Amino acid sequence: MSEQIKFIVEKLNSEPFKKNYNLITFDSLEPMQLLQILNDVLAEIDPKQVVDIREEMPDQTAKRMLSLLGILKYKPPGNATDMSIFRQGLVIGSKPIIHPVLYWLLQRTSELKKRAYLAHFLIKVEVPAEFLQDDTVADTNKQYEELMEGFKTLHKECEQLKTSGFSTAEIRKDITAMEEEKDQLIKRVERLKKRVETVQNHQQMLKIARQLRVENEREEFLAQQKQEQKNQLFHAVQRLQRVQNQLKNMRHAAADAKPESLLKRLEEEIKFNTYMVSEKFPKELETKKKEVDLLQKVVAEPAMGHSDIIELETKINDVNTQINHLIEKKMMRNEPIEGKLSLYRQQASIISRKKEAKAEELQEAKEKLSNLERELSEKANQTRQFDGTEVLKGDEFKRYVSKLRSKSTVFKKKHQVIAEFRAEFGLLQRTEELLKQHHETIQNQLQTMEEKKGVSGYSYTQEELERVSALKSEVDEIKGRTLDDMSDMVKKLNSMVTDKKSALAPIIKDLRQLRQKCQEVRRLKEECIQEESQYHYINCVIKNLEVQLQQANDEMRAYISSDPQERKKAIREQYSKNITEQENLGKTLREKQKAVRESHGPNMKQAKMWRDFEQLMECKKRCFLKQQTQNSIGQIIQEGGEDRLVL
């Protein structure tokens, strides 16, 4: 398990994930983080899986991941019960479930990418039969199947071209060479036609030449057929020899075999078959039925949320604790007879498991042997059909393998050199991209700094100045002639500025003194304002404290005084009075509650009796009203000894 986690961490730290994990940080990940890592790996295989787990419902996440894992042909370990456990573990982000999935995905990422890409085009959409009765739907479905088959053939051709070693440059060169050769042949044919047109009976001669070419082609075809028939005859003779050798070996084995050994072998086969039919297959059938029932129950149930899973886990833990308590009780009894029986049962179960394992191994070995024999025959037929030769054996095969190894070493060296060149090219390309990005970032930083400093466009201006500096030298000659005039004017202006400064110097000196005085006056005003605010604040605090002190003295005076009326005015007395009143009220309420509890049963019984009495009186009332209506509808009148009903 540690090797598995090491492999996962190593792959996640490399391209394209770059997670920067170690064994401790990876093992301490939360379930949601582990699920997000699994989703990132699946997104690397299939870009349509790029989803944030936090923004998706758990059942949708499990359904999406299970569908993709089914497409990628991932087989979870165990049977149907383990499948339900696998689904639940995938929903809650269980480490024992997700770690094997990550290990399996990271082992074969490139292969799974190809499979996920092909799955988008090769997973057939099943159309119900009742919809196929429509001609339009049927034609569309047929066209869809034809396009799928066309995609298969094109993909195979593309893969063959990728592995064939031809480059596009070589193919383009061949095409251009063939086009040039075609032009030359057309020109040659035209020249020959012009030369033949001058010859008499050229049409008849062309016809004879055409017939000669057809006969030559037919002769080549017949020679090829003859060679193929010779090869077929040679293969048939070899096949006959092999069959004769097999027949000879079988006769020899039948001659050397004894009836006892044959009977023993047949008995073993009969025992094995009876065991498979009577014990193993019924058990497997029963387990399959249970799995089907369980799967039907799982399908019938609604989708489970996180709270349902937690509830099931708590129930499972409770049942497990009960089972452990029962086992402990059974072990505390320590019944010797039951202990012996359990020992025998354990031995019998071990023997039955060993028997089942050996039967499965034997069945697998038989299937493997039959598959290998079938593959061997298919490979032999393919090699014979490919080049007409038999499969190499012995020393010839060793020489062929050594030749292949030498070629493979040369190929690996060439491939390594190409890989180094590609890596160097990629490194240089990446360096160029990084330098460009670095240059762009520096330019952006420079612009932002210029904006912050308030000199935006400085770098651009610098470049423009450098560009203009080249033009400056040309303009300097023109400016040189006017510099003398400008220097005289500057001297005059400087003399005027010095005169003005000398005139303003005493005024500026007085102004500095006035500024200092003004600043001092401002500082004194601010201090005065602060002191006044502090004075008013302290006065307010003193007044509040005096009021509080007066209240405290009044309270103390009222509490100490002997006059009851004065003491009633004290706040403490009022609060103590309120407390006693509330305690008395609570006491009376508790007594009422007790009385209500005691009389609740009889009162409810009396209320039920009263409701029953009301129902009884209502029933009597309805019966009385019904009797009155019957009496008003008909009356029995006795006249002349006869009874009549008068309506």
C-alpha positions as CSV (number, residue, x, y, z in Angstrom):
1,M,0.0,0.0,0.0
2,S,2.9,2.4,0.8
3,E,4.4,1.7,-2.7
4,Q,1.0,2.5,-4.2
5,I,0.8,5.8,-2.4
6,K,4.4,6.7,-3.3
7,F,3.6,6.1,-7.0
8,I,0.5,8.3,-6.7
9,V,2.4,11.1,-5.0
10,E,5.2,10.9,-7.5
11,K,2.8,11.1,-10.5
12,L,0.8,14.0,-8.9
13,N,4.0,16.0,-8.3
14,S,5.1,15.6,-11.9
15,E,3.6,17.1,-15.1
16,P,0.8,18.1,-15.7
17,F,-0.5,18.1,-12.1
18,K,2.3,19.7,-10.1
19,K,0.6,19.2,-6.7
20,N,3.8,19.4,-4.6
21,Y,2.7,16.7,-2.1
22,N,4.6,14.3,0.2
23,L,3.4,11.1,1.8
24,I,2.2,12.9,5.0
25,T,0.3,15.7,3.3
26,F,-1.3,13.4,0.8
27,D,-2.4,11.0,3.6
28,S,-3.8,13.9,5.6
29,L,-6.1,15.2,2.8
30,E,-9.8,15.7,3.5
31,P,-12.4,13.5,1.6
32,M,-13.5,16.5,-0.5
33,Q,-9.9,17.3,-1.4
34,L,-9.2,13.7,-2.3
35,L,-12.3,13.6,-4.5
36,Q,-11.1,16.9,-6.2
37,I,-7.8,15.2,-6.9
38,L,-9.6,12.2,-8.5
39,N,-11.7,14.6,-10.5
40,D,-8.5,16.5,-11.7
41,V,-7.0,13.2,-12.9
42,L,-10.2,12.3,-14.7
43,A,-10.3,15.8,-16.2
44,E,-6.7,15.2,-17.5
45,I,-8.0,12.1,-19.3
46,D,-11.3,13.6,-20.4
47,P,-11.4,17.5,-20.5
48,K,-15.2,17.4,-20.2
49,Q,-14.8,16.4,-16.5
50,V,-13.4,19.8,-15.4
51,V,-15.8,20.5,-12.5
52,D,-15.5,22.0,-9.0
53,I,-16.7,19.3,-6.6
54,R,-18.0,21.9,-4.2
55,E,-20.5,23.2,-6.7
56,E,-21.9,19.8,-7.6
57,M,-24.3,17.4,-5.8
58,P,-22.7,14.2,-4.4
59,D,-25.0,11.9,-6.4
60,Q,-24.2,13.7,-9.6
61,T,-20.5,13.5,-8.9
62,A,-20.7,9.7,-8.2
63,K,-22.9,9.2,-11.4
64,R,-20.5,11.2,-13.6
65,M,-17.3,9.5,-12.2
66,L,-18.9,6.0,-12.4
67,S,-20.0,6.5,-16.0
68,L,-16.5,7.6,-17.0
69,L,-14.8,4.7,-15.1
70,G,-17.2,2.3,-16.8
71,I,-16.1,3.8,-20.2
72,L,-12.5,3.4,-19.2
73,K,-13.2,-0.3,-18.2
74,Y,-12.2,0.0,-14.6
75,K,-13.3,-3.1,-12.7
76,P,-13.7,-2.5,-8.9
77,P,-12.7,-5.5,-6.8
78,G,-15.3,-7.9,-5.4
79,N,-19.0,-8.7,-6.2
80,A,-22.2,-6.7,-6.2
81,T,-22.1,-5.9,-2.5
82,D,-18.6,-4.5,-2.9
83,M,-19.9,-2.5,-5.9
84,S,-22.4,-0.8,-3.6
85,I,-19.7,-0.2,-1.1
86,F,-17.5,1.2,-3.9
87,R,-20.3,3.6,-4.9
88,Q,-20.8,4.8,-1.3
89,G,-17.1,5.2,-0.8
90,L,-16.8,7.2,-4.0
91,V,-19.6,9.5,-2.7
92,I,-18.0,10.1,0.7
93,G,-14.3,10.3,-0.6
94,S,-13.1,7.1,1.2
95,K,-9.3,6.6,1.0
96,P,-9.4,2.7,0.5
97,I,-11.7,3.3,-2.5
98,I,-10.1,6.3,-4.2
99,H,-6.4,5.3,-3.8
100,P,-6.7,2.2,-6.0
101,V,-8.6,4.2,-8.6
102,L,-5.9,6.9,-8.7
103,Y,-3.2,4.2,-8.9
104,W,-5.0,2.5,-11.8
105,L,-5.6,5.8,-13.7
106,L,-2.1,7.2,-13.2
107,Q,-0.5,4.0,-14.5
108,R,-2.1,4.2,-17.9
109,T,-3.0,7.9,-18.5
110,S,-2.0,8.0,-22.2
111,E,-3.9,4.8,-23.0
112,L,-7.0,6.0,-21.1
113,K,-6.9,9.4,-22.9
114,K,-7.1,7.6,-26.2
115,R,-9.9,5.4,-24.9
116,A,-11.9,8.4,-23.6
117,Y,-11.4,10.2,-26.9
118,L,-12.7,7.2,-28.9
119,A,-15.6,6.7,-26.5
120,H,-17.1,10.1,-27.5
121,F,-17.4,8.8,-31.1
122,L,-17.8,5.0,-30.7
123,I,-20.4,4.6,-27.9
124,K,-23.5,3.8,-29.8
125,V,-26.8,5.5,-29.0
126,E,-29.4,2.8,-28.7
127,V,-32.6,3.8,-30.5
128,P,-35.8,1.9,-29.4
129,A,-37.4,-0.3,-32.0
130,E,-40.7,1.6,-32.1
131,F,-38.8,4.7,-33.1
132,L,-37.0,2.9,-35.9
133,Q,-40.4,2.3,-37.7
134,D,-40.2,5.9,-38.8
135,D,-38.3,6.1,-42.2
136,T,-36.5,9.4,-41.3
137,V,-35.3,8.0,-38.0
138,A,-34.2,4.8,-39.6
139,D,-32.3,6.6,-42.3
140,T,-30.6,8.9,-39.8
141,N,-29.7,5.9,-37.6
142,K,-28.2,4.1,-40.6
143,Q,-26.2,7.1,-41.6
144,Y,-25.0,7.4,-38.0
145,E,-23.8,3.8,-38.0
146,E,-22.1,4.3,-41.4
147,L,-20.3,7.4,-40.1
148,M,-19.2,5.5,-37.0
149,E,-17.8,2.7,-39.2
150,G,-16.1,5.3,-41.4
151,F,-14.5,6.9,-38.3
152,K,-13.2,3.5,-37.2
153,T,-11.5,2.9,-40.6
154,L,-10.1,6.4,-40.7
155,H,-8.8,6.1,-37.1
156,K,-7.1,2.8,-37.9
157,E,-5.5,4.3,-41.0
158,C,-4.3,7.3,-39.0
159,E,-2.7,5.1,-36.4
160,Q,-1.1,3.0,-39.1
161,L,0.3,6.2,-40.7
162,K,1.6,7.4,-37.3
163,T,3.4,4.1,-36.6
164,S,4.6,3.6,-40.2
165,G,7.5,6.1,-39.8
166,F,6.6,8.2,-42.9
167,S,6.9,11.9,-42.4
168,T,4.8,14.5,-44.2
169,A,7.8,16.1,-45.8
170,E,8.8,12.8,-47.4
171,I,5.3,12.2,-48.6
172,R,5.2,15.7,-50.1
173,K,8.5,15.1,-51.9
174,D,7.2,11.8,-53.3
175,I,4.0,13.5,-54.5
176,T,6.0,16.3,-56.2
177,A,8.3,13.7,-57.8
178,M,5.3,11.6,-59.0
179,E,3.7,14.8,-60.4
180,E,6.9,15.6,-62.3
181,E,7.1,12.1,-63.6
182,K,3.5,12.2,-64.7
183,D,4.1,15.4,-66.6
184,Q,7.2,13.8,-68.3
185,L,5.1,10.8,-69.2
186,I,2.3,12.9,-70.7
187,K,4.9,14.8,-72.8
188,R,6.5,11.5,-73.9
189,V,3.1,10.1,-74.9
190,E,2.3,13.2,-76.9
191,R,5.6,12.9,-78.7
192,L,5.1,9.3,-79.4
193,K,1.5,10.0,-80.7
194,K,2.9,12.6,-83.1
195,R,5.5,10.1,-84.3
196,V,3.0,7.3,-84.7
197,E,0.5,9.4,-86.6
198,T,2.9,9.6,-89.6
199,V,3.2,5.8,-89.8
200,Q,0.7,3.9,-92.1
201,N,-1.9,1.6,-90.4
202,H,-1.0,3.0,-87.0
203,Q,-4.5,2.3,-85.6
204,Q,-4.1,-1.4,-86.4
205,M,-0.6,-1.5,-84.9
206,L,-1.8,0.1,-81.7
207,K,-4.6,-2.4,-81.5
208,I,-2.1,-5.3,-81.9
209,A,0.2,-3.7,-79.3
210,R,-2.7,-3.4,-76.9
211,Q,-3.6,-7.1,-77.3
212,L,0.0,-8.0,-76.8
213,R,0.1,-6.0,-73.5
214,V,-3.1,-7.7,-72.3
215,E,-1.7,-11.2,-73.1
216,N,1.5,-10.3,-71.3
217,E,-0.5,-9.2,-68.2
218,R,-2.5,-12.4,-68.4
219,E,0.6,-14.5,-68.6
220,E,2.0,-12.8,-65.5
221,F,-1.3,-13.4,-63.7
222,L,-1.3,-17.1,-64.6
223,A,2.3,-17.4,-63.5
224,Q,1.4,-15.8,-60.2
225,Q,-1.6,-18.2,-59.8
226,K,0.7,-21.1,-60.6
227,Q,3.2,-20.0,-57.9
228,E,0.3,-19.6,-55.4
229,Q,-1.0,-23.1,-56.2
230,K,2.5,-24.4,-55.7
231,N,2.7,-22.7,-52.3
232,Q,-0.7,-24.1,-51.4
233,L,0.3,-27.6,-52.4
234,F,3.5,-27.2,-50.3
235,H,1.5,-26.1,-47.3
236,A,-1.1,-28.9,-47.8
237,V,1.7,-31.4,-47.8
238,Q,3.2,-30.0,-44.7
239,R,-0.3,-30.0,-43.0
240,L,-0.7,-33.6,-44.0
241,Q,2.6,-34.5,-42.5
242,R,1.7,-32.7,-39.2
243,V,-1.7,-34.5,-39.1
244,Q,0.0,-37.8,-39.8
245,N,2.5,-37.1,-37.0
246,Q,-0.4,-36.2,-34.6
247,L,-2.2,-39.4,-35.6
248,K,0.9,-41.5,-35.0
249,N,1.4,-39.9,-31.6
250,M,-2.2,-40.5,-30.6
251,R,-2.0,-44.1,-31.7
252,H,1.2,-44.5,-29.8
253,A,-0.4,-43.0,-26.7
254,A,-3.5,-45.2,-27.0
255,A,-1.3,-48.3,-27.4
256,D,0.8,-47.5,-24.3
257,A,-2.2,-46.5,-22.2
258,K,-3.8,-49.0,-19.9
259,P,-7.6,-49.4,-19.2
260,E,-7.0,-48.7,-15.5
261,S,-5.4,-45.4,-16.2
262,L,-8.1,-44.4,-18.7
263,L,-10.8,-45.4,-16.2
264,K,-9.1,-43.4,-13.5
265,R,-8.9,-40.3,-15.7
266,L,-12.5,-40.7,-16.7
267,E,-13.5,-41.0,-13.1
268,E,-11.6,-37.9,-12.2
269,E,-13.3,-36.0,-15.0
270,I,-16.7,-37.3,-13.9
271,K,-16.1,-36.3,-10.3
272,F,-15.0,-32.9,-11.4
273,N,-18.0,-32.4,-13.6
274,T,-20.4,-33.6,-11.0
275,Y,-18.9,-31.3,-8.4
276,M,-19.2,-28.4,-10.8
277,V,-22.8,-29.2,-11.7
278,S,-24.1,-30.2,-8.2
279,E,-22.2,-27.9,-5.9
280,K,-20.3,-25.0,-7.6
281,F,-22.7,-23.9,-10.3
282,P,-25.8,-23.9,-8.0
283,K,-23.9,-21.8,-5.4
284,E,-22.8,-19.4,-8.1
285,L,-26.3,-19.2,-9.5
286,E,-27.7,-18.5,-6.0
287,T,-25.1,-15.7,-5.4
288,K,-25.9,-14.2,-8.9
289,K,-29.6,-14.2,-8.0
290,K,-28.8,-12.5,-4.7
291,E,-26.7,-10.0,-6.5
292,V,-29.4,-9.3,-9.0
293,D,-32.0,-8.9,-6.2
294,L,-29.6,-6.5,-4.4
295,L,-29.0,-4.5,-7.5
296,Q,-32.7,-4.3,-8.2
297,K,-33.2,-3.0,-4.6
298,V,-30.4,-0.5,-5.1
299,V,-31.9,0.7,-8.4
300,A,-35.4,1.0,-6.9
301,E,-34.2,3.1,-4.0
302,P,-33.8,6.9,-4.5
303,A,-30.5,8.6,-4.7
304,M,-28.7,8.7,-1.3
305,G,-27.4,11.9,0.2
306,H,-24.7,12.5,2.7
307,S,-27.1,12.4,5.6
308,D,-28.5,9.0,4.5
309,I,-25.0,7.6,4.2
310,I,-24.1,8.8,7.7
311,E,-27.3,7.3,9.1
312,L,-26.5,3.9,7.4
313,E,-23.0,4.0,8.8
314,T,-24.4,4.6,12.3
315,K,-26.8,1.6,11.9
316,I,-23.9,-0.6,10.6
317,N,-21.8,0.4,13.6
318,D,-24.7,-0.4,16.0
319,V,-25.2,-3.8,14.4
320,N,-21.5,-4.5,14.5
321,T,-21.4,-3.7,18.2
322,Q,-24.4,-6.0,18.9
323,I,-22.7,-8.8,17.0
324,N,-19.5,-8.3,19.0
325,H,-21.5,-8.4,22.3
326,L,-23.2,-11.6,21.2
327,I,-19.8,-13.1,20.3
328,E,-18.4,-12.1,23.6
329,K,-21.4,-13.7,25.4
330,K,-20.9,-16.9,23.4
331,M,-17.2,-17.0,24.3
332,M,-18.0,-16.3,28.0
333,R,-20.2,-19.4,28.0
334,N,-17.3,-21.6,26.7
335,E,-19.5,-24.6,26.0
336,P,-17.1,-27.6,25.1
337,I,-19.5,-29.3,22.7
338,E,-20.2,-26.2,20.8
339,G,-16.4,-25.5,20.7
340,K,-15.8,-28.9,19.2
341,L,-18.6,-28.5,16.6
342,S,-17.3,-25.0,15.7
343,L,-13.8,-26.5,15.2
344,Y,-15.2,-29.2,12.9
345,R,-17.3,-26.6,11.1
346,Q,-14.3,-24.4,10.6
347,Q,-12.3,-27.3,9.2
348,A,-15.1,-28.2,6.9
349,S,-15.4,-24.6,5.7
350,I,-11.7,-24.5,5.1
351,I,-11.8,-27.7,3.1
352,S,-14.8,-26.6,1.1
353,R,-13.1,-23.2,0.3
354,K,-9.9,-25.0,-0.8
355,K,-12.0,-27.3,-2.9
356,E,-13.7,-24.4,-4.6
357,A,-10.4,-22.6,-5.1
358,K,-8.8,-25.7,-6.7
359,A,-11.8,-26.2,-8.9
360,E,-11.7,-22.6,-10.0
361,E,-8.0,-22.9,-10.7
362,L,-8.5,-26.0,-12.7
363,Q,-11.3,-24.3,-14.7
364,E,-9.2,-21.3,-15.3
365,A,-6.3,-23.4,-16.4
366,K,-8.4,-25.3,-18.8
367,E,-9.9,-22.1,-20.3
368,K,-6.4,-20.6,-20.5
369,L,-5.1,-23.7,-22.2
370,S,-7.9,-23.6,-24.7
371,N,-7.4,-19.9,-25.3
372,L,-3.7,-20.3,-25.8
373,E,-4.2,-23.2,-28.3
374,R,-6.7,-21.1,-30.2
375,E,-4.4,-18.1,-30.3
376,L,-1.5,-20.3,-31.4
377,S,-3.5,-21.7,-34.3
378,E,-4.7,-18.2,-35.2
379,K,-1.2,-16.8,-35.1
380,A,0.1,-19.7,-37.2
381,N,-2.7,-19.2,-39.8
382,Q,-1.9,-15.5,-39.9
383,T,1.8,-16.0,-40.4
384,R,1.1,-18.5,-43.2
385,Q,-1.3,-16.2,-44.9
386,F,1.0,-13.2,-44.5
387,D,4.3,-14.5,-46.1
388,G,3.6,-18.2,-46.7
389,T,6.2,-19.4,-44.1
390,E,5.8,-21.5,-41.0
391,V,6.3,-20.2,-37.5
392,L,10.0,-20.1,-36.5
393,K,11.2,-22.6,-33.9
394,G,14.4,-23.5,-32.1
395,D,17.6,-21.9,-33.3
396,E,15.9,-20.0,-36.2
397,F,13.7,-18.2,-33.7
398,K,16.7,-17.4,-31.5
399,R,18.6,-15.9,-34.4
400,Y,15.5,-13.9,-35.4
401,V,15.2,-12.7,-31.8
402,S,18.9,-11.7,-31.7
403,K,18.5,-9.8,-35.0
404,L,15.4,-8.0,-33.6
405,R,17.3,-7.1,-30.4
406,S,20.2,-5.6,-32.4
407,K,17.7,-3.6,-34.5
408,S,15.8,-2.6,-31.4
409,T,19.0,-1.3,-29.8
410,V,19.8,0.8,-32.9
411,F,16.2,2.0,-32.9
412,K,16.3,3.0,-29.2
413,K,19.5,4.9,-29.8
414,K,18.1,6.8,-32.7
415,H,14.8,7.4,-30.8
416,Q,16.8,8.6,-27.8
417,V,18.7,11.1,-30.0
418,I,15.4,12.3,-31.5
419,A,13.9,12.6,-28.0
420,E,16.9,14.6,-26.8
421,F,16.6,17.0,-29.8
422,R,12.9,17.3,-29.1
423,A,13.5,18.0,-25.5
424,E,16.1,20.6,-26.3
425,F,13.8,22.2,-28.8
426,G,11.0,22.3,-26.3
427,L,13.3,23.7,-23.7
428,L,14.5,26.5,-26.0
429,Q,10.9,27.2,-27.1
430,R,9.8,27.4,-23.5
431,T,12.8,29.6,-22.7
432,E,11.8,32.0,-25.5
433,E,8.2,32.1,-24.2
434,L,9.4,32.8,-20.7
435,L,11.6,35.6,-21.8
436,K,8.8,37.1,-23.8
437,Q,6.5,36.9,-20.8
438,H,9.2,38.3,-18.6
439,H,9.7,41.2,-21.0
440,E,5.9,41.9,-21.1
441,T,5.7,41.8,-17.3
442,I,8.6,44.2,-17.0
443,Q,7.0,46.5,-19.4
444,N,3.7,46.4,-17.5
445,Q,5.5,46.9,-14.2
446,L,7.4,49.9,-15.7
447,Q,4.1,51.4,-16.9
448,T,2.4,51.0,-13.5
449,M,5.4,52.5,-11.7
450,E,5.4,55.4,-14.1
451,E,1.7,55.9,-13.5
452,K,2.3,55.8,-9.7
453,K,5.2,58.3,-9.9
454,G,3.1,60.6,-12.1
455,V,5.4,60.2,-15.1
456,S,3.3,57.9,-17.3
457,G,4.8,57.4,-20.7
458,Y,8.3,58.0,-19.5
459,S,9.8,54.9,-21.2
460,Y,8.0,55.6,-24.4
461,T,9.2,59.2,-24.2
462,Q,12.7,57.8,-23.5
463,E,12.5,55.7,-26.7
464,E,11.2,58.7,-28.6
465,L,14.1,60.9,-27.2
466,E,16.6,58.3,-28.3
467,R,15.0,58.3,-31.7
468,V,14.9,62.1,-31.8
469,S,18.5,62.4,-30.6
470,A,19.6,61.1,-34.0
471,L,17.8,64.1,-35.5
472,K,19.2,66.5,-32.9
473,S,22.6,66.5,-34.4
474,E,21.1,67.7,-37.7
475,V,19.2,70.4,-36.0
476,D,22.2,71.5,-33.8
477,E,23.9,73.2,-36.8
478,I,20.8,75.2,-37.4
479,K,20.5,76.2,-33.7
480,G,24.2,77.1,-33.4
481,R,23.7,80.3,-35.4
482,T,21.0,81.5,-33.0
483,L,22.8,80.6,-29.8
484,D,24.8,83.8,-29.6
485,D,21.7,86.0,-29.8
486,M,20.0,83.8,-27.2
487,S,23.0,84.0,-24.8
488,D,22.9,87.9,-25.0
489,M,19.2,87.8,-24.1
490,V,19.8,85.4,-21.2
491,K,22.5,87.7,-19.8
492,K,20.1,90.6,-19.9
493,L,17.4,88.6,-18.2
494,N,19.8,87.4,-15.4
495,S,20.8,90.9,-14.7
496,M,17.1,91.9,-14.4
497,V,16.4,89.0,-12.0
498,T,19.3,89.9,-9.7
499,D,18.0,93.5,-9.5
500,K,14.6,92.3,-8.6
501,K,16.0,89.9,-5.9
502,S,18.0,92.6,-4.3
503,A,15.0,94.9,-4.2
504,L,12.7,92.2,-2.6
505,A,15.3,90.8,-0.1
506,P,14.3,93.1,2.9
507,I,10.6,92.6,2.2
508,I,11.1,88.8,2.3
509,K,13.0,89.0,5.6
510,D,10.1,90.9,7.3
511,L,7.6,88.4,5.8
512,R,9.5,85.5,7.4
513,Q,9.3,87.1,10.9
514,L,5.5,87.8,10.4
515,R,5.0,84.1,9.4
516,Q,6.7,82.9,12.6
517,K,4.5,85.2,14.8
518,C,1.3,84.0,12.9
519,Q,2.2,80.3,13.5
520,E,2.8,81.0,17.3
521,V,-0.6,82.8,17.6
522,R,-2.3,79.7,15.9
523,R,-0.6,77.4,18.3
524,L,-1.8,79.4,21.3
525,K,-5.4,79.5,20.0
526,E,-5.4,75.7,19.6
527,E,-4.1,75.2,23.1
528,C,-6.8,77.5,24.5
529,I,-9.6,75.6,22.7
530,Q,-8.3,72.3,24.0
531,E,-8.1,73.6,27.6
532,E,-11.7,75.0,27.4
533,S,-13.0,71.7,26.1
534,Q,-11.2,69.8,28.9
535,Y,-12.7,72.3,31.5
536,H,-16.3,71.7,30.3
537,Y,-15.8,67.9,30.3
538,I,-14.4,67.9,33.9
539,N,-17.4,70.1,35.0
540,C,-19.9,67.6,33.5
541,V,-18.1,64.6,35.2
542,I,-18.2,66.4,38.6
543,K,-21.9,67.2,38.2
544,N,-22.7,63.5,37.4
545,L,-20.6,62.4,40.4
546,E,-22.5,64.8,42.7
547,V,-25.9,63.5,41.5
548,Q,-24.7,59.9,42.1
549,L,-23.4,60.8,45.5
550,Q,-26.7,62.5,46.5
551,Q,-28.6,59.4,45.4
552,A,-26.3,57.2,47.4
553,N,-26.7,59.4,50.5
554,D,-30.6,59.4,50.1
555,E,-30.6,55.6,49.8
556,M,-28.4,55.2,52.9
557,R,-30.5,57.6,54.9
558,A,-33.7,55.8,53.9
559,Y,-32.3,52.4,54.7
560,I,-30.9,53.5,58.1
561,S,-34.0,55.5,59.2
562,S,-36.6,53.9,61.7
563,D,-39.6,55.4,59.9
564,P,-41.3,52.6,57.9
565,Q,-42.7,55.0,55.3
566,E,-39.3,56.3,54.7
567,R,-37.8,52.9,54.4
568,K,-40.4,51.9,51.8
569,K,-39.0,54.6,49.6
570,A,-35.6,52.9,49.5
571,I,-34.7,51.2,46.3
572,R,-33.4,48.1,48.1
573,E,-36.7,47.6,49.9
574,Q,-38.6,48.0,46.6
575,Y,-36.4,45.4,44.9
576,S,-36.6,42.9,47.8
577,K,-40.4,43.4,47.8
578,N,-40.6,42.6,44.1
579,I,-38.4,39.5,44.6
580,T,-40.7,38.2,47.4
581,E,-43.8,38.9,45.3
582,Q,-42.2,37.0,42.3
583,E,-41.2,34.1,44.6
584,N,-44.8,33.9,46.0
585,L,-46.2,34.0,42.5
586,G,-43.9,31.2,41.4
587,K,-44.8,29.1,44.4
588,T,-48.6,29.5,43.7
589,L,-48.0,28.7,40.0
590,R,-46.0,25.5,40.9
591,E,-48.9,24.5,43.2
592,K,-51.4,25.1,40.4
593,Q,-49.2,23.0,38.0
594,K,-49.1,20.2,40.5
595,A,-52.9,20.3,41.0
596,V,-53.3,20.3,37.2
597,R,-51.0,17.3,36.8
598,E,-52.9,15.4,39.5
599,S,-56.3,16.1,38.1
600,H,-55.3,15.8,34.4
601,G,-56.1,12.1,34.1
602,P,-59.5,12.2,35.8
603,N,-60.4,15.4,34.0
604,M,-59.5,13.9,30.6
605,K,-61.6,10.8,31.5
606,Q,-64.5,13.0,32.5
607,A,-64.2,15.0,29.3
608,K,-64.2,11.8,27.3
609,M,-67.3,10.5,29.2
610,W,-69.0,13.9,28.5
611,R,-68.2,13.6,24.8
612,D,-69.6,10.0,24.7
613,F,-72.7,11.3,26.6
614,E,-73.2,14.0,24.0
615,Q,-72.8,11.5,21.1
616,L,-75.4,9.2,22.9
617,M,-77.9,12.0,23.3
618,E,-77.3,13.1,19.7
619,C,-78.0,9.5,18.5
620,K,-81.2,9.4,20.6
621,K,-82.3,12.7,19.2
622,R,-81.8,11.4,15.6
623,C,-83.7,8.2,16.4
624,F,-86.6,10.2,18.0
625,L,-86.8,12.5,14.9
626,K,-86.7,9.6,12.6
627,Q,-89.6,7.9,14.5
628,Q,-91.7,11.1,14.3
629,T,-91.2,11.4,10.5
630,Q,-92.2,7.8,10.1
631,N,-95.4,8.3,12.2
632,S,-96.3,11.5,10.2
633,I,-95.8,9.7,6.8
634,G,-98.1,6.8,7.4
635,Q,-100.7,5.8,10.0
636,I,-102.3,2.4,10.6
637,I,-106.1,2.6,10.8
638,Q,-108.1,-0.4,11.8
639,E,-111.5,-0.4,10.1
640,G,-113.9,-3.4,10.0
641,G,-111.2,-5.8,11.3
642,E,-108.9,-4.8,8.4
643,D,-105.7,-2.9,8.6
644,R,-105.0,-0.2,5.9
645,L,-102.1,2.1,5.3
646,V,-103.2,5.6,4.5
647,L,-100.6,7.8,2.8
